[in-house]
Amino acid sequence: LVRRLAPRAAVLDARRPLALHRLPRWGDVAGLAASAGWMRELTAAGVATRPGEVDRLDGPVGSVVVGDPRPLHPERLALAVEEELRPDRAGLVLRSKGFVSLASRQGEVGGWSSVGSMLTLQPTRIDPWQEGAPH
């Protein structure tokens, strides 16, 4: 998990004496920012342009970023959450977070957040017409 979230992190064995020379140099802010695995996952290299392009992940920890400007149909979304987002179909999703637009709520961007089997969709104050606004 640590390697996925922070690939350049120094993973130390707690059963051995602390090796101070292996700790990161805190002055290297640019290097630390570039090593954030979660941030790299959000770059264009990690984005699937359509939900159908998402395949199962290769390991126990992974991420999927879906970028699609089209709003979701609320009934089909509800059916997909109920039928497709089960552990036997989609794998075990521990946490997901992002933004969503619904066809029935034009002009609004919703927040998407899930933890375990609980999914929350709630309104945001994001203007969907603003350049660079999430969809």
N, C-alpha and C positions, 0 to 999 in steps of 0.2 A: 504494500500500500504506500509506504513512504517513497519507494523508488518511482512509483507512478505519479505521485503528487509533486515530488521534488527530486528529480533525477540526479541532481548534483549534490544532494544532501549527504553529509557524512553520517553513515549509520554505524554506531559504535556498539560493541558488545559490552553489556553492563556487567558481565562476569569478570572482566579484565580491568586493570587500572586505566584511568582516563588518559588518553593521549592528546594533550592540548594542541599539538601541532596538526592534528587532523580536523580541528574545528574550523568552521568557515571564518574568513576575514570579513568583519562587519562593515568595513569601509568600501567594499565592492558592491555598491547598491545596484549598479547596472547589471552586474553578473548575477546577483541574487534575483533580480526581476526577470532576467532572461531564463533562469533555471526553474521558474515556477511552472510545473507540469500542467496544472489546471489552466494556466493562461495560454500555454502553447496549444492546448486542445481546442481553444476557441478561435484559433487562426483559420484561415481559409483551407489549409491542408486537412483540417479535421472536420470540415463541414460537409454533410450530405445534403445535396440540393433538394432531394425529395425524400419523404419518409420511407418509401419503398426501397431506397438504395441502402438502407441500414441493414447490415448483416450482424450475425451473432459475434460477440467479441471473442478474441483469442485467449484471454486469460480470465482470472477471477475478478480483476478490477479493470474497469475501462470506462470510457465515456463516449457519448454520441452527441453530436451537435447537428441539429436539423435546422436549416434555414430555408424557409419557403414563405414568400410574401402573401400567398393566398390564405384567407381566413378558413377556419375549420367549421364544418357543419356540426352544430351542437349535438344532434341526435346520433350522428355517426361517431363523434368523439366519445359520447357516453357509452355507446356499444363497444367501441374499440377498447376503452378503459376496462369495461366489464369483461369482455371476451378475450382480449389479446394481451393485456398487461398482467397476466397471471404468471407466477414463477415457472410453471410447466411450459408456458409458451414463450415468454420473453426473458426468462432467467430471473434471478433474484435482483430486483432493483431496490437498493437501500435508500438512495436519495436522488431526487431529480429536482431541477429548478430552472426556471426560465420565464419566457413570455409567450402569450398565445393571443390570437385574434379569433373571435367567433363571428361567423356570418350573420348571426342574429343580433350582434352588438357592434354594428359598423360605427367607426369613429372611436372605438375604445380598445385599449390594450390591456389584457388581463395578466395577472401574475400567476404562474404555475409553480406549485411546490408540492413535492411528495416526500414522505418519510415512511418507509415500510409500506403498508397497505393503505395508508391514508393520503388522499389527494385533495389539495385545496386549490381552488381557482378563485381569485378575487380581483376586483377592479384596481387599476393603478391610475395615476394622474398623468401618464405619458401621452403626449399628443402623437397619434399614429401618423399624422401627415408631416411631422417634422422630419427633416432629412436625417437619415441614420437611425431613425426610431426602430426599435425591435418589433418583429412580427411574431 
